[in-house]
Amino acid sequence: MTDKPLKTIDRVNRTLGKRHRAEKRFRLYGMLSIGFGLLCVLFLFTNIIGKGLNGFTYHFLELQVELDRETLEITDITNENQILAANYSGVVKRSVYEFFEAQGRKNKASARKLIATEGTGYILQGRLKENAEDLVDTQTTVWALVDDKVDFYLKRLGDPGEPGKHEFNEQQLQWIHEAVEAGKLKRKINWAFFNAGDSAHSEEAGIRGAVMGSFYLLLVTFCLSFPIGVSAAIYLEEYAPKNKWTDLIEVNINNLAAVPSIIFGLLGLAIFLAFFGLPRSTPLVGGFVLSLMTLPTIIISSRAAIKAVPPSIRQAAYGLGASKMQVTLHHVLPLAMPGMLTGTIIGLAQALGESAPLLMIGMAAFIPEIPAGVTDPATALPMQIFQWFRNADAGFNEKASAAILILLVFLIIMNALAVWARRRLERRW
């Protein structure tokens, strides 16, 4: 007696359970992968936010400062040069000695180490530049910047091992805790972080110079890459003949989108700096380099947006007697603009976070001044973060983490703007 051959449905039923189990395993692996990725992102953001929030605040000591002419060494309060060159460190040190009641050479030296004399002097200098006539020969209250070691110690009070405590002697620790208990030493928002440029001292360093440098970089990049990229996309899609030369151009554009960014930096170094002799460390040159890097992204996204325009739009325009130029400019381009803007914003967001090309053209230099234009020496936010993390000072590491948060906020805003622009301007057929 022979077995009957199995029907197709019986064979399917035999393997159905096995296929269902395989599908469940596949879904489980996918969920585990997503969960692991989210866990890594959560850990990264927790670490950055935990360190970065400390960079937005700082400890200040309330001092009563006597701005007398003799100590300041000012003879003419209308002379701006004398105001700028005044002996601010002298009046700050005298106020510190009086506040801590420091007597003797050793105690005075210990008291001086608790205050950022130079940074506090800049605060007083700014006040006298605005209103010297009313402030000279009077007493004023100033929230003086403490030394970065004091700030580090106070921010970590209560942590195991009391980090930073070994930097101070018993007298200094007593002064610090007495000032905190008296309400004279407080933790406040450090507005200098947002308003100042870079500095050799972490308590005085800020991101304004880097933010302005990044702004001028993106301005030059947008003004160059957007019109060139959109024009190239229109030509390749609407006007270029389909032959081996246009195929070669398309292949090269796609390949350029995958080229490492540092190659564009080397190209900018060889062409813009070495050949044309443009000034180093300027947003103008940085914008040229980032434009080269951004162009492939804009061209590819713009071509995709043009291809997405229905052929019926073109045919209807031609049927009404429009020329090819009129069809392209009046119908195709407006309908493709949402996709073009989205690609441009994403390309600019990528350029905002780049540091390797800027490293090659000298934008990693220490530049404390705030740039006022595209030809002024400047640095960018990623390069500022890179420089601060290279410094062993804990204060710079905190500020670097805070600057990362600012950079992330800018990137999130730009990507959200791209999504909004696409949804706001997009037309459905």
Helices and strands as residue ranges (DSSP letters): H 8-55, E 57-66, H 69-72, H 80-84, H 88-100, H 104-112, H 117-135, E 139-145, H 148-155, G 165-167, H 170-181, E 185-189, H 192-195, H 208-234, I 235-239, H 244-256, H 261-268, I 269-275, H 283-307, H 311-319, H 324-327, I 328-332, H 333-352, H 356-360, H 381-390, H 394-425
